[in-house]
């Protein structure tokens, strides 16, 4: 299901701590970075913090700049982003500033926690949403996207929430402000906790000084596992859709882009239809031709294709679904099922699944995949 773009935002000390153990909140950022965070808040549809952060920091989560609030209203948005929190127990203080400042709020909880939260005190502009017997981040994100219309979600902590979202492959971006000081206290809270994380290295997309702190922005690269889509899956499928726009125009074949990505997030190859002046080559075929067939990474790689890999083709003997299987790849992420324009009843995904491959379809990318092919669809 579609999710919002999930941006994790945090400030840490040089030794990786979010705070010290003192009674007052440790201010890691300076005025310039606080203003940057305010700008990010103003650009977001919603801001989320965990229940632990509500209890310890009592944040208001407001857009402080009157100019930015006015710009939001002028654009037809509310003055403040939707404020979101999560609590499995529902044990939240109704007197916290979170509930009594800004605009609309929503709290995601368990079926049991909902009973506690629906009592008096949270205010009429607060929506309580149970997501089942346990908190489920995918259910939370789907509800935010589909019901609340959130397309960009800023997550401001705490460390437990950040850790869970990264571990589950749901964080699209990490914005980290590194402050020039040390905490050095063993019991102080850290940004990320120990445990299993997605494989591979993240990709740095920006680094710059903001006052005396350094902002670093990272995006994930490692594909998801099995049938669950990760944030990196969405990013790579977006790349495949962008490649489709590079295809030479054709009246007799689709424009498709494809990327082959190793399990650790290393891009192995990319390709697109009719690449290199070959009028018959398909995107997956062009990409796989650039990878050594003996490369051991293929067995755990993912192929991203803007269009379902073909099951039958007139131009060459081996269709792309079979090329993928013969290469040893057993996971494919695609955006668009092949219409009957050229081949009736095409079912490349079915061929892949029948051979034991995992196929993930992300229909929210279909419009991007269709765009360079609209002239073929009548």
QUIWOJO-V444950 format. One record per run of one state. SS is the DSSP state (H for helix, E for strand, - for the rest). FROM is the first residue (numbers start at 0). LEN is the number of residues. If there is no record, write none. Layout:
BEGIN
<<SS,FROM,LEN> <SS,FROM,LEN>>
END
This chain:
BEGIN
<<-,0,4> <E,4,8> <-,12,4> <E,16,1> <-,17,13> <H,30,13> <-,43,2> <E,45,5> <H,50,7> <-,57,8> <H,65,9> <-,74,7> <E,81,6> <-,87,9> <H,96,4> <-,100,4> <E,104,5> <-,109,1> <H,110,7> <-,117,8> <E,125,5> <-,130,6> <H,136,10> <-,146,5> <E,151,4> <-,155,3> <H,158,9> <-,167,5> <E,172,6> <-,178,11> <E,189,1> <-,190,12> <E,202,8> <-,210,2> <E,212,7> <-,219,11> <H,230,14> <-,244,12> <E,256,5> <-,261,5> <E,266,6> <-,272,2> <H,274,3> <-,277,5> <H,282,6> <-,288,7> <H,295,5> <-,300,1> <E,301,6> <-,307,12> <H,319,7> <-,326,4> <E,330,6> <-,336,11> <H,347,7> <-,354,3> <E,357,4> <-,361,1> <H,362,9> <-,371,2> <H,373,3> <-,376,2>>
END
